[in-house]
Amino acid sequence: MENAGKYDEMKPFKVAHGIERRMIKTDNLMMANVEFSDGPTSEPDPFHSHPHEQVSFVAEGEIFLFAGDEEKVHLKAGDHFAIPSGVPHTIQRLTEFVRIIDCFTPIREDFL
C-alpha cells in the first residue's frame, strides 16, 4: 500500500554519520522519522532555517532545543515542539540515541 510505511521495510536515508531518516508524505505534508545514534553531543548542531512549518515529537531520548532568540529548552521523550517558517533552530543531543518525528508543510523537496 502506497499510503503506509512499515518501519522495518523502509530503507533509511543516511543524512550523516549516526543520523538516518525514514519518510512518508502526501502532496502537502511530510513526516520524517529521524534517528540519531551519535550522542550525546558536546555542542549543538549548526543552526538552520527553512520556509516550511515544522512540528516535532521527541519519541526517544533527550535534547536541548534552540529556536530563534528563545532560551534553550530541555525536552525528553513525549515532548513536542513547533518551529514557524524561517526561524533558525537546532538541537543538541543529550543521550546516546534520539528519535524525533518531524512533520513539515509544505513537503521538503530537498529531502526527496
ZALUMMAR-693040 format. One line per 8 residues: number of its first residue (from 1); their letters; for each residue x, y, z of C-alpha. Coordinates in steps of 0.5 Angstrom, whole numbers, always signed. Layout:
NUM	A	X,Y,Z ~ ... .
END
This chain:
1	MENAGKYD	+0,+0,+0 ~ +3,+7,-2 ~ +0,+10,+4 ~ +3,+6,+9 ~ +10,+6,+11 ~ +13,+0,+15 ~ +19,+2,+19 ~ +22,-5,+18 .
9	EMKPFKVA	+21,-5,+11 ~ +23,+3,+9 ~ +30,+4,+7 ~ +33,+9,+11 ~ +37,+15,+8 ~ +44,+17,+11 ~ +44,+24,+13 ~ +51,+24,+16 .
17	HGIERRMI	+55,+19,+21 ~ +50,+17,+26 ~ +44,+20,+23 ~ +38,+17,+19 ~ +32,+19,+16 ~ +25,+15,+14 ~ +20,+19,+11 ~ +13,+19,+8 .
25	KTDNLMMA	+9,+24,+5 ~ +3,+27,+2 ~ +2,+32,-3 ~ +3,+38,+2 ~ +5,+34,+8 ~ +11,+30,+10 ~ +13,+26,+16 ~ +20,+24,+18 .
33	NVEFSDGP	+23,+19,+23 ~ +30,+22,+25 ~ +34,+17,+29 ~ +41,+20,+32 ~ +46,+15,+34 ~ +52,+20,+35 ~ +50,+22,+42 ~ +51,+25,+47 .
41	TSEPDPFH	+54,+31,+43 ~ +58,+37,+47 ~ +56,+42,+42 ~ +49,+44,+39 ~ +49,+42,+31 ~ +49,+49,+27 ~ +43,+53,+26 ~ +39,+52,+20 .
49	SHPHEQVS	+32,+55,+18 ~ +27,+53,+12 ~ +21,+56,+9 ~ +17,+50,+12 ~ +13,+50,+18 ~ +15,+44,+23 ~ +12,+41,+29 ~ +16,+35,+32 .
57	FVAEGEIF	+15,+30,+37 ~ +21,+27,+41 ~ +20,+20,+41 ~ +26,+17,+45 ~ +32,+21,+48 ~ +33,+28,+51 ~ +35,+34,+47 ~ +36,+41,+48 .
65	LFAGDEEK	+32,+45,+43 ~ +35,+52,+41 ~ +30,+56,+37 ~ +31,+64,+35 ~ +32,+68,+41 ~ +29,+64,+46 ~ +33,+61,+52 ~ +34,+53,+50 .
73	VHLKAGDH	+29,+48,+52 ~ +31,+41,+55 ~ +26,+36,+52 ~ +25,+29,+53 ~ +21,+23,+50 ~ +14,+25,+50 ~ +15,+33,+49 ~ +13,+37,+43 .
81	FAIPSGVP	+16,+43,+39 ~ +14,+47,+34 ~ +18,+52,+29 ~ +15,+57,+25 ~ +17,+58,+18 ~ +24,+62,+17 ~ +26,+61,+25 ~ +33,+59,+26 .
89	HTIQRLTE	+34,+53,+30 ~ +38,+47,+32 ~ +38,+41,+37 ~ +44,+38,+42 ~ +43,+31,+43 ~ +44,+29,+51 ~ +43,+22,+50 ~ +46,+17,+46 .
97	FVRIIDCF	+40,+15,+42 ~ +35,+20,+40 ~ +29,+19,+36 ~ +25,+25,+33 ~ +19,+25,+29 ~ +18,+31,+25 ~ +12,+34,+20 ~ +13,+39,+15 .
105	TPIREDFL	+9,+43,+11 ~ +9,+44,+5 ~ +14,+38,+4 ~ +21,+39,+4 ~ +23,+38,-3 ~ +30,+38,-1 ~ +29,+31,+3 ~ +27,+27,-3 .
END
